[in-house]
């Protein structure tokens, strides 16, 4: 029963915070704040993958990269070579609100021609709405892995109704 309760909490967290509140930010015009939260969300997904407490110190890079490699894959894994996304997206945006100089951030509404997670010369293009869709898919993958027993459900302090 405890496992079922933990899964319900994680599902509620994903529904309310990632599919709810993060979606609201993604739908706003706050371009840089979208990417701050995208980086943090990836790290949280990584925290739900590992077997350490949510507040474990010194786990940021490991968690971010584990989430990218295990839940996102594809272009994300390729672009994250040598922790590139962790350094240029997550760290830069979290600590300075400015992306690394070789990343450009876009809203889909402001430019419909840009291809998400593709390089234009030496610049990696990221489109917030596409990134968000991939986060939702990664969240669904995580819940699936938990339900089939490949990832242990973590007991998170999240209340739901």
Buried (B, 14 or more C-beta within 10 A) or exposed (E): EEEEEBBEBBBBBBEBBBBEEBBEBBBEEBEEBBBBBBBBBBBBBBBBBBEBEBEEEEBBBBBBBBBBBBBBEEBBBEBBEEBBBBBBBBBBBBEEEEBBEEBBBBBBEEEEEBEBBEEEEEEBBBBBBBBBEBBBEBBEBBBEBBBEEEBBBBBBEBEEE
